[in-house]
Every structure is written in C-alpha cells, then in structure tokens.
Amino acid sequence: MRYAVLADLHGRPGALRRILAAAAAAGADEIVCLGDYLEAKVPRRLHDPSRFWPLERVVDPDPALWARLAGIRRVLGNQELRIHELLRPEQVPADLAALLDAPERDRLHGLVGLHGHQIRWSTGRAQPADGPGEPVGTAAHGVMDGRDLLVPVAADVPRVPVVVVGHTHQEAMFEIVWSDTAPDGDAADGPEAGLVGLAAVVRALPPIEPGRPVSVPQPVPVPQLVPVPQLVPVFRPDRGGGLAVVGPASGPSPVPGPGGAGPAGTDSAGVGPAGAATLVVNVGPARGKPSHWMLYDTDRGEISFQRAV
C-alpha cells in the first residue's frame, strides 16, 4: 500500500492538481490530507462565532475544489474547525458540509495522522546531542530556510511509534525519547522540565533530501498501542524540545542511522513495539510551489519527502 500524504493545502486548487498528478505517477493507492485543506478567510483575531458571517466572508465557494477534496481521505485542521464554528448549519452547502465532517486524527497502517494544531510548538532552547542547550536558531539542524525550527512539545504528542502532522508549514522529523527509556541524564527534570514536555527528550533529524527513503517503525498489534488522547486545539510558542541527529531503521536504501540498526524489534533510534520512542514527521506545506507531500510505502516500511512542481 502506498499513501500520498499532504497537509496545509489552504484551498489552492493548482497545488492539489500538482500533488494528485505526482502521486499518481508515484503509484499512490490513496491520498490523505492532514488538515487545512480549506482556507478560512476570517483571521483568528476576528474569530467571533456569536456574530453572523456570510458564507463568502468565511470561505471562498469553490464547488470544483470541494468535489476533488471529497474523494480524498481527510482529517480536520484548525481552518476547517474555524469555518465550522463561524457558519450556521443552514448556511453550509451540502458539498461543504461533507468536507467539515471528518475526524481530527486517523491511523494509516499503524501511523497516527493529525493536523498538528493540537500540539504546542517550541522556538525556545534546544539540547543538542553533544553539548548543553543552545538557542534553537543557532543549534545544528535548528534553522529551516532562515527560520527557527518549530519543535513539538512532547507532552502534547501521542505516545505511539510514528505521528505524522502538518500545521507548522515546515518539513522536518523529530524523535521523542520518553523518560522511562531515555539514557541516564536525558530525562527532563528541575526548572528545564518544560523544555521536553516533563517526561521526554526531543531530538531533531537533519534535513532529508527529497525522494530519499527513510525507514519507519512497523505497525504493532493495536492492544500494545497507547490510545491517542483527546487534545485541546492550541498553537502557542513555548520553550521546549532538544536537537540531535537520530537515525532510522536499516532498509534497502534508507538514510543510515548512527551505529546501524538497533536491537531486534526496534529501529536504530530505539523505536520499538513498547513505544520507547516516537517519531514525529512534519510533511511540509502543500500550498506552495513546489508543493510538499510525503509518500508512505507500507510494504517497504519507508517514507520519503516529495515535491510536486
């Protein structure tokens, strides 16, 4: 099975056409959009569900785009939630209503997909692999296109092997090592505990070139997975996370990890069936040109970042 995963389309029909064409060329079996496939025209600072908002003030009517999106597997993002809150039921056309009726998280062959607005993202201090904390903007792999890398706050991340998100408009990968399995000295405590979500260390993967496969943990029996908690939709810059190089599992041609493959049943980052670590994948924004998306090949157990031009 091959999934084409995108996020943050923000109502761009041209970007959707590019990704659909690229996904078809790559042999994708199913398209999945992790939220913000629509664009809410009312900014967050003016968000007021108590007043009446005409449909055209809230979202651009685009039946052709809506019809295309209806055939795509979706999870809700903060844009869709805002549209839903601002419009009264009698205002919503049937084809738009169908797009606003989606879950806020989904499971793709063992991967948990959600938009990412449920997670706080930090631009504070980071803990590189081989030294004390540094500002994220100056640490290795801590800057993306001249902008600070946004690091997920571990306390908000589902404790499952792999979580795939959008929302931040960045293409990045992180490993969260939970404190009960982290090496001595890595667990968060004291005044800096908030940096790593109280119970984990967050490490960032160096940038991965487009098209290069990365091995990911394989699905485990559902009873062994920790259920995804109900999360409060928030987006608040906060201090947190840490930076270091982390390697994926061995495979036919994946990015090699430091020290090679881990123990049986784990990848080289130590992500095993007990949920010792969580890999967080930001797929990047679909709305731009080139349009970012991700290919997930379940047979090979690999993901790869892709560009549609």
C-alpha positions in Angstrom: 0.0 0.0 0.0 1.2 3.5 -0.9 -0.2 6.6 0.7 0.3 10.1 -0.6 0.1 12.3 2.5 -0.2 16.1 2.3 -1.3 18.9 4.6 -1.9 22.7 4.5 -3.4 23.0 1.1 -5.3 26.1 2.2 -7.7 26.0 -0.7 -5.2 26.1 -3.6 -6.7 24.0 -6.4 -3.5 24.3 -8.5 -1.4 22.8 -5.7 -3.9 19.9 -5.3 -3.7 19.2 -9.1 0.1 19.1 -8.9 0.1 16.7 -6.0 -2.5 14.4 -7.4 -0.6 14.1 -10.7 2.7 13.4 -8.8 1.0 10.9 -6.5 -0.5 9.1 -9.5 3.0 9.0 -11.1 4.4 7.5 -7.9 1.8 4.8 -7.8 0.0 6.0 -4.7 -3.1 3.9 -3.8 -4.7 6.5 -1.5 -4.5 10.3 -0.9 -4.6 11.6 2.6 -4.8 15.2 3.7 -3.9 16.1 7.3 -6.0 19.2 7.6 -6.2 22.8 6.5 -7.3 21.8 3.0 -9.7 24.8 3.1 -8.8 28.4 3.8 -10.7 30.3 6.5 -10.9 34.0 5.3 -11.7 35.3 8.8 -8.4 35.7 10.7 -8.1 34.3 14.2 -8.1 37.7 15.8 -11.6 38.4 14.4 -12.9 34.9 15.2 -16.4 35.5 16.8 -19.0 32.7 16.4 -21.6 34.9 18.1 -22.0 37.2 15.1 -23.4 36.4 11.7 -20.9 35.7 9.0 -22.0 35.5 5.3 -20.6 32.3 3.7 -18.5 34.3 1.2 -16.8 36.2 4.1 -15.8 32.9 5.7 -14.7 30.7 2.8 -14.4 31.1 -1.0 -17.2 28.9 -2.6 -15.4 26.5 -4.9 -17.6 23.6 -5.8 -14.9 22.1 -8.2 -12.3 22.1 -5.5 -14.8 20.8 -2.9 -15.7 17.9 -5.3 -12.0 16.9 -5.6 -11.4 17.1 -1.9 -14.5 14.9 -1.3 -12.6 12.0 -2.8 -9.6 12.4 -0.5 -9.3 10.9 3.0 -9.1 13.8 5.4 -8.6 14.9 9.0 -9.7 18.3 10.2 -7.3 21.2 10.7 -7.8 24.4 12.5 -9.0 26.1 9.3 -11.9 23.7 8.9 -12.8 24.0 12.6 -12.9 27.8 12.3 -15.1 27.6 9.3 -17.4 25.2 11.1 -17.7 27.4 14.1 -18.4 30.6 12.2 -21.1 29.3 9.9 -24.6 28.3 10.9 -25.8 24.9 9.7 -28.4 26.4 7.3 -25.6 28.4 5.6 -23.5 25.4 4.7 -23.9 23.9 1.3 -24.1 20.1 1.3 -20.8 19.7 -0.5 -19.0 21.9 2.0 -20.7 20.2 4.9 -19.2 16.9 3.8 -15.7 18.4 4.0 -16.3 19.7 7.5 -17.4 16.2 8.6 -14.1 14.4 9.3 -12.1 13.1 12.2 -9.4 15.1 13.9 -7.0 12.1 13.8 -6.7 8.9 11.8 -4.5 5.8 11.6 -2.6 4.9 8.4 -1.3 1.3 8.7 0.0 2.0 12.2 0.9 5.7 11.7 -1.2 8.2 13.6 -2.1 11.2 11.4 -3.4 14.5 12.8 -3.1 18.1 11.7 -0.8 19.3 14.4 -2.7 22.3 15.9 -3.3 20.1 18.9 0.4 20.2 19.7 2.4 23.2 21.1 5.5 24.0 19.1 8.6 25.5 20.7 11.1 28.0 19.5 12.9 28.1 22.8 16.1 26.3 23.8 17.3 23.0 22.5 19.6 20.3 23.8 22.0 19.1 21.1 23.3 15.6 21.2 26.8 16.5 22.3 26.5 19.7 24.4 24.5 21.9 26.6 21.4 23.7 25.5 21.6 26.3 22.8 19.0 28.6 21.2 17.2 26.6 18.5 18.1 29.1 15.8 21.8 28.5 16.3 21.9 24.8 17.0 22.8 22.3 14.4 19.8 21.5 12.2 17.8 24.1 14.1 17.2 26.6 11.2 15.0 25.9 8.2 15.1 28.4 5.3 16.3 31.1 7.6 13.5 30.5 10.2 13.6 28.9 13.6 12.7 25.2 13.5 9.5 24.6 15.5 9.9 21.7 17.9 7.0 19.7 19.2 6.3 19.8 22.9 6.4 16.1 23.9 3.6 16.3 26.4 1.2 17.1 23.6 2.3 14.2 21.3 0.5 10.9 21.3 2.9 8.2 22.6 2.8 5.9 19.6 5.7 4.8 17.3 5.0 7.4 14.5 3.0 10.6 14.3 2.6 12.5 11.0 1.5 16.1 11.1 1.2 19.4 9.2 0.3 22.8 10.6 3.7 24.3 11.1 4.5 24.6 7.3 7.9 23.0 7.8 9.4 19.8 6.6 11.1 18.1 9.5 11.5 15.0 11.5 11.8 14.6 15.3 12.4 11.7 17.7 10.9 11.8 21.2 12.6 9.5 23.7 10.3 9.0 26.6 11.9 9.4 30.1 11.4 5.8 31.3 13.6 4.6 28.5 15.9 7.6 27.9 19.6 7.2 28.7 20.8 8.4 32.1 20.7 12.2 32.3 18.4 12.7 29.4 15.2 12.7 31.3 13.8 16.1 32.0 13.6 17.4 35.5 14.1 20.6 37.5 13.5 24.1 36.1 14.1 22.9 32.5 11.4 20.2 32.6 9.0 22.2 30.5 11.5 22.1 27.6 10.8 18.5 26.9 7.3 18.0 28.0 8.1 16.9 31.5 8.8 13.2 30.5 10.9 13.1 27.4 13.8 14.4 25.3 13.0 15.7 21.8 15.7 15.3 19.1 15.6 16.6 15.6 16.7 14.7 12.5 18.9 16.5 10.0 17.2 17.6 6.7 16.4 14.7 4.4 16.8 15.3 0.6 13.5 14.9 -1.4 12.9 11.4 -2.6 15.3 9.7 -0.2 13.6 6.9 1.7 13.6 6.7 5.5 12.7 3.6 7.3 10.0 3.9 10.0 8.8 1.6 12.7 6.4 -1.1 11.5 2.9 -1.4 12.9 2.4 -3.3 16.2 -0.7 -5.0 17.4 -3.3 -2.4 18.4 -3.6 -3.6 22.0 0.0 -2.6 22.6 -0.5 1.0 21.4 -1.3 3.7 23.9 -4.6 5.3 22.8 -4.4 8.8 21.3 -5.6 11.2 24.0 -8.1 13.9 23.4 -6.1 17.1 22.8 -7.1 20.7 23.2 -6.6 22.7 19.9 -3.9 25.3 20.7 -1.0 26.9 19.0 1.3 28.6 21.4 5.1 29.3 21.0 6.7 27.8 24.1 10.1 26.7 25.2 10.9 23.1 24.7 12.5 20.2 22.7 16.1 19.3 22.0 18.2 18.8 18.9 20.4 15.8 17.9 21.0 13.5 14.9 18.8 10.4 15.0 18.9 7.5 12.6 16.0 5.5 11.1 15.9 1.7 10.7 18.0 -0.2 8.3 16.4 -1.0 4.9 17.1 -1.4 1.2 18.3 2.2 0.7 17.2 4.3 3.7 19.1 7.2 5.4 21.7 5.4 7.6 21.4 5.9 11.4 24.3 6.3 13.8 25.5 2.9 14.9 23.3 1.0 12.4 20.2 -1.0 13.3 19.0 -1.3 16.9 18.1 -4.4 18.8 15.7 -6.9 17.3 12.2 -5.4 17.1 13.5 -1.8 17.1 14.9 0.7 14.7 18.3 2.4 15.2 16.6 5.2 17.1 15.3 2.6 19.6 11.6 2.9 18.5 10.2 -0.5 19.4 6.9 -2.1 20.0 6.7 -0.9 23.6 6.6 2.8 22.4 10.0 3.6 23.8 10.3 6.5 21.3 8.0 8.4 19.0 9.0 9.6 15.5 7.2 12.9 14.6 7.1 13.8 10.9 6.1 17.2 9.5 5.2 16.7 5.9 5.6 20.4 4.8 3.1 22.7 3.2 1.2 21.6 0.1 0.0 25.1 -0.8 3.3 26.4 -2.3 5.2 25.8 -5.4 6.8 23.3 -5.3 4.1 21.6 -3.3 5.3 19.4 -0.4 3.9 15.9 0.2 5.0 12.6 1.6 5.0 9.1 0.2 4.4 6.3 2.7 5.2 2.8 1.3 3.8 0.3 3.8 5.3 -2.7 2.1 8.8 -1.4 2.4 8.2 0.4 5.7 9.5 3.7 4.3 8.5 7.3 4.0 10.0 9.9 1.7 9.5 13.6 1.3 8.3 14.6 -2.2 7.9 17.8 -4.3 5.2 18.4 -6.9 6.1 21.1 -9.4 
